[in-house]
Amino acid sequence: MKTNDKFSLDSYDYLFFDFDGVILDSLDIKTQAFRELYRQYGEDVMDKVGEHHKANGGMSRFEKFKIYHREFLGLTITDEEMNDLKERFGNIVYEKLMKINFIKGSREFLEICSKNNKKCFCVSGTPEDEIKRVIKGRGLTGYFKDIKGSPRSKTDNVRDLIKIYNIDSRRAILFGDADKDRTAAEENNIEFMGINYYDGKLGYKDFEPLLKGNGGI
């Protein structure tokens, strides 16, 4: 959907949402966490890790850890190291995620969807147990029919949800902030709406423009 097209909630029955950068303004926190995990390897590696993370939103942290070890350290990450990094990363970000701001209009938009009996789903690149914990901690669980995360890909998770809930793809849309979100929508033949996502044609900074005329401001 292009930004010059008028958005109407009535056009959709099923709404998929990425989480980081779409519901919560959390991307900077995760950049800081990735940098912190690689501090022992020096500023150069930390900078590379931070830049890669910012340029590859939507990619799971499991994929990123493999890349950072292989490309920046010349090492193959072990299962033990992967589990250690996952746990440390989760501990670093969880407390901060409980305090940071929502993307403007995101919670209000979810509330409008709920009042209009729309079925909403969260599809995140965050490990599934962690994203469920964060969503519960921020009081959002009731807004989502189902919540999916890594290690399964976003494309596969959307495909699974479409099958499980017998979703009509013509009545579905995905809100995301990264190329992987857009790809997940395209490969499942559903519409895509950018939030915090810019390519000159698609994307809004936040949900406030979508609230107008749809039961919001």
C-alpha positions as CSV (number, residue, x, y, z in Angstrom):
1,M,0.0,0.0,0.0
2,K,1.3,3.4,-0.9
3,T,1.2,6.3,1.5
4,N,-1.0,8.3,-0.8
5,D,-3.6,5.6,-0.7
6,K,-6.3,6.2,1.9
7,F,-6.1,3.5,4.6
8,S,-9.4,2.0,5.7
9,L,-9.5,-0.6,8.5
10,D,-12.7,-1.9,7.0
11,S,-10.7,-3.4,4.2
12,Y,-9.0,-5.9,6.5
13,D,-10.0,-8.6,8.9
14,Y,-6.4,-9.9,9.7
15,L,-3.5,-7.7,10.7
16,F,0.0,-8.9,11.2
17,F,2.5,-6.8,13.2
18,D,6.3,-6.9,13.6
19,F,7.2,-5.7,17.1
20,D,10.5,-3.9,17.4
21,G,10.3,-0.5,15.8
22,V,6.6,-1.0,15.0
23,I,4.9,-1.4,18.3
24,L,7.8,-0.4,20.6
25,D,10.5,2.1,19.8
26,S,13.1,-0.4,20.7
27,L,15.6,-0.6,17.8
28,D,18.3,1.5,19.5
29,I,18.1,-0.6,22.7
30,K,18.9,-3.7,20.7
31,T,21.7,-2.0,18.8
32,Q,23.2,-1.1,22.2
33,A,22.8,-4.7,23.4
34,F,24.5,-6.2,20.4
35,R,27.4,-3.8,20.8
36,E,27.7,-4.7,24.5
37,L,27.9,-8.4,23.8
38,Y,30.9,-7.9,21.5
39,R,32.7,-5.3,23.7
40,Q,35.5,-7.6,24.5
41,Y,36.5,-7.7,20.8
42,G,37.1,-4.0,20.5
43,E,35.5,-0.9,19.1
44,D,35.9,-1.9,15.5
45,V,34.0,-5.1,15.9
46,M,31.4,-3.3,18.1
47,D,30.9,-0.7,15.3
48,K,30.5,-3.4,12.6
49,V,28.0,-5.3,14.7
50,G,26.0,-2.2,15.4
51,E,25.9,-1.1,11.8
52,H,24.9,-4.6,10.6
53,H,22.1,-4.8,13.1
54,K,20.7,-1.4,12.1
55,A,20.9,-2.3,8.4
56,N,19.2,-5.7,8.8
57,G,16.1,-5.2,10.8
58,G,13.8,-8.3,10.8
59,M,16.7,-10.8,10.8
60,S,16.8,-13.1,13.8
61,R,19.5,-12.6,16.4
62,F,20.5,-16.3,15.8
63,E,21.4,-15.4,12.2
64,K,23.2,-12.3,13.3
65,F,25.3,-14.1,15.9
66,K,26.5,-16.6,13.3
67,I,27.4,-13.7,10.9
68,Y,29.2,-11.7,13.5
69,H,31.3,-14.6,14.6
70,R,32.1,-15.7,11.1
71,E,32.5,-12.4,9.3
72,F,33.9,-10.2,12.1
73,L,35.8,-12.7,14.3
74,G,36.6,-15.5,11.9
75,L,35.0,-18.0,14.2
76,T,32.3,-20.6,14.0
77,I,29.9,-20.1,16.9
78,T,29.1,-23.1,19.0
79,D,25.7,-24.1,20.4
80,E,26.9,-23.3,23.9
81,E,28.1,-19.8,22.8
82,M,24.8,-19.2,21.0
83,N,22.8,-20.1,24.0
84,D,25.0,-17.9,26.2
85,L,24.6,-14.9,23.9
86,K,20.9,-15.4,23.6
87,E,20.5,-15.4,27.4
88,R,22.7,-12.4,28.0
89,F,21.1,-10.5,25.2
90,G,17.6,-11.2,26.6
91,N,18.6,-10.1,30.1
92,I,20.2,-6.8,28.8
93,V,17.1,-5.7,26.8
94,Y,14.1,-7.0,28.9
95,E,14.2,-4.4,31.7
96,K,14.7,-1.6,29.2
97,L,11.8,-2.8,27.0
98,M,9.5,-2.5,30.0
99,K,10.2,1.2,30.2
100,I,10.6,2.5,26.6
101,N,7.9,4.3,24.6
102,F,5.4,2.9,22.3
103,I,5.6,3.9,18.6
104,K,3.2,6.8,18.4
105,G,-0.4,5.5,17.9
106,S,0.5,1.8,18.1
107,R,-1.3,1.0,21.2
108,E,-4.3,3.1,20.2
109,F,-4.4,1.3,16.8
110,L,-4.3,-2.1,18.5
111,E,-7.2,-0.9,20.7
112,I,-9.2,0.2,17.7
113,C,-8.6,-3.2,16.0
114,S,-9.8,-5.0,19.2
115,K,-13.0,-2.9,19.4
116,N,-13.7,-3.7,15.7
117,N,-13.1,-7.5,16.2
118,K,-10.1,-7.6,14.0
119,K,-7.8,-10.6,14.4
120,C,-4.2,-9.4,15.1
121,F,-1.0,-11.4,15.1
122,C,2.5,-10.6,16.1
123,V,5.3,-12.0,13.9
124,S,8.7,-11.0,15.3
125,G,12.3,-11.9,14.7
126,T,12.8,-12.1,18.4
127,P,12.9,-15.6,20.0
128,E,9.3,-16.7,20.6
129,D,9.5,-17.2,24.3
130,E,11.1,-13.7,24.8
131,I,8.6,-11.8,22.6
132,K,5.7,-13.4,24.5
133,R,7.3,-12.4,27.8
134,V,7.8,-8.8,26.6
135,I,4.2,-8.6,25.2
136,K,2.8,-9.9,28.5
137,G,5.0,-7.5,30.5
138,R,3.7,-4.5,28.5
139,G,0.1,-5.6,28.9
140,L,-0.5,-6.3,25.2
141,T,-1.3,-10.1,25.2
142,G,-5.0,-9.6,24.9
143,Y,-4.6,-7.7,21.6
144,F,-3.1,-10.7,19.7
145,K,-4.8,-13.8,18.5
146,D,-1.4,-15.5,18.3
147,I,2.3,-14.6,18.7
148,K,5.1,-16.1,16.6
149,G,8.9,-15.5,16.8
150,S,12.2,-17.0,15.8
151,P,13.9,-19.4,15.2
152,R,11.3,-19.9,12.4
153,S,11.5,-17.3,9.7
154,K,8.9,-14.5,9.5
155,T,7.8,-15.7,6.1
156,D,7.2,-19.2,7.5
157,N,5.4,-17.9,10.6
158,V,3.0,-15.8,8.5
159,R,2.4,-18.8,6.2
160,D,1.6,-21.0,9.2
161,L,-0.8,-18.5,10.7
162,I,-2.6,-18.1,7.4
163,K,-3.1,-21.9,7.3
164,I,-4.0,-22.4,11.0
165,Y,-6.6,-19.6,11.0
166,N,-7.8,-20.1,7.5
167,I,-7.0,-16.5,6.6
168,D,-8.2,-14.9,3.4
169,S,-5.0,-13.2,2.2
170,R,-7.0,-10.6,0.3
171,R,-8.2,-9.3,3.7
172,A,-4.8,-9.3,5.4
173,I,-2.0,-6.8,5.9
174,L,1.4,-6.8,7.6
175,F,2.9,-3.8,9.3
176,G,6.7,-3.8,9.4
177,D,9.8,-1.7,9.4
178,A,12.2,-3.9,7.5
179,D,12.8,-5.5,4.1
180,K,12.2,-9.0,5.7
181,D,8.8,-7.8,6.8
182,R,7.9,-6.7,3.3
183,T,9.3,-10.0,1.9
184,A,7.2,-12.0,4.3
185,A,4.1,-10.1,3.2
186,E,4.9,-10.4,-0.5
187,E,5.7,-14.1,-0.4
188,N,2.4,-14.8,1.4
189,N,0.4,-12.6,-1.0
190,I,-0.8,-10.1,1.6
191,E,-0.5,-6.3,1.7
192,F,2.4,-4.5,3.4
193,M,2.3,-1.2,5.2
194,G,5.6,0.3,6.3
195,I,6.0,1.8,9.8
196,N,9.3,3.4,10.4
197,Y,10.2,2.1,6.9
198,Y,11.2,4.3,4.0
199,D,11.9,3.5,0.4
200,G,10.3,6.6,-1.2
201,K,7.0,4.9,-1.8
202,L,6.0,2.9,1.2
203,G,5.9,3.8,4.9
204,Y,4.7,6.0,7.6
205,K,6.7,7.2,10.6
206,D,4.1,5.9,13.0
207,F,0.4,4.9,13.3
208,E,-1.0,8.3,13.9
209,P,-1.9,8.9,10.3
210,L,-3.8,5.6,10.3
211,L,-5.9,6.5,13.2
212,K,-7.6,9.3,11.4
213,G,-11.0,8.2,10.0
214,N,-10.6,4.7,11.6
215,G,-12.1,5.4,15.0
216,G,-9.1,7.3,16.3
217,I,-8.0,10.9,16.3
